[in-house]
Amino acid sequence: MQRIEFPNRNIWKDILKRPTQTVADIEDTVNTIFNEIRVGGDATIRSYTQKFDQVSLDTFVVGNDEIQEAITQVPESLKSAIRLAKENVEKFHGAQHTARVNVETMPGVQCWQEKRPIQKVGLYIPGGTAPLFSTILMLAVPAKIAGCRDIVLCTPPNSEGKVAPAILYAAQLCGVTQIFKVGGIQAIAGMTFGTESIPQVYKIFGPGNQFVTVAKQLATKFGVAIDMPAGPSELLVVADDSANPAFVASDLLSQAEHGVDSQVILVSRSKQLLDQVGAEINDQLNELPRKEIAEKSIANSKLILMENENEALGLINEYGPEHFIVCTENEEFYVDNIQNAGSVFIGNYTPESAGDYASGTNHTLPTNGYAKQYSGVNLDSFMKSMTFQKISQQGMENIGKAIELMAEAEGLQAHKNAVTLRLKSL
């Protein structure tokens, strides 16, 4: 990890750069694939699946027989763990239901807001070097609670044309309605336009690599909404001498092993802690099965020594981390004042892994600094707010003149007439 001590504010932007390609670098590839799939449908997706996943498929649809067979291959201990996690995710997201907002803004003018589910949602589940069945819990559970009618899941097949059994078990457990063996850009394009097999959806959810991220952004040009531009994973830890160096190192490595373009950062006022964590990373790295991936990610990562807490907080808010761990004696300072973070983990015994799997919060979070303006996925992500109003005769008498004056001032005579006619009828 690169070590930086007491960086001046004017270089914060440079030292906090993510190790990602710009949209321009991969936009042409995404555009090409989108245009071809829009015209060619299943046949084009089949061609790209052969190219990118090195497997030839007669059908993308995962049938019930395949699901049932996969379920028998999942160990009971893992099934139990998935069920426990599902229950916690259900509890936390179920509690996010809000009541109808009903207000009489003036006598006779009744306004209210209700939430309705998005009817058709698409879930993208990465399945490359790590099949993320946990992401199904984070997306399908709130979709089901919200009442989404169609929950479509796309995930890439392995070299044998199969989907990881745990993915199929979790999908069946959480109420996914259709499953397709399609990954990458072609999956996003399929759900954007619809093909002979894959239905078009109204909103696409789920993390992915940079190509998937750009594909989701492009989907918005064709009338499909997305959860957020969620790309390669990232973690920032702020810690002092009250932190356990081994714990901190394990948290940094837990994100580093996601992919070679992931990034982790440790911010501290303690030189001793930076030294200890650096040594722990080297020791723990050698024990990881995904050592090669983690090593490349660690090369993109930083140990940053700061002078004081205010400077540290400023740098953290400038970065806007996806995951933010606070392991300091004065944890309230960071918890109360953090403005830009996807999800916050507090204390020595709150690893980021807890939020990834089983505590109940959602792990689909904004990356690449988007925590400055985006929320992580939650129940409302799967719903729309609709407003209603009903005006009585008394209400029209109370509000009508103001509407007439405003419409006339804007030069919109028909708007004024719609009120004038009603007032005359009274």
Secondary structure by P-SEA (a helix, b strand, c coil): ccccccccccccccccccccccccccaaaaaaaaaaaacccaaaaaaaaaaccccccccccccaaaaaaaaaaccaaaaaaaaaaaaaaaaaaaaccccbbbbccccccccbbbbbcccbbbbbbbccccccaaaaaacaaaaaaacccbbbbbbbbcccccccaaaaaaaaaacccbbbccccaaaaaaaacccccbbbbcbbbbbbcaaaaaaaaaaaaacccccccccccbbbbbbcccccaaaaaaaaaaaaaccccbbbbbbcccaaaaaaaaaaaaaaaaaccaaaaaaaaaaaccbbbbccaaaaaaaaaaacccbbbbbccaaaaaaaccccccccccccccccccccccccccccccccccccccccccccccbbbbbbbbbcaaaaaacaaaaaaaaaaaccaaaaaaaaaaaaac
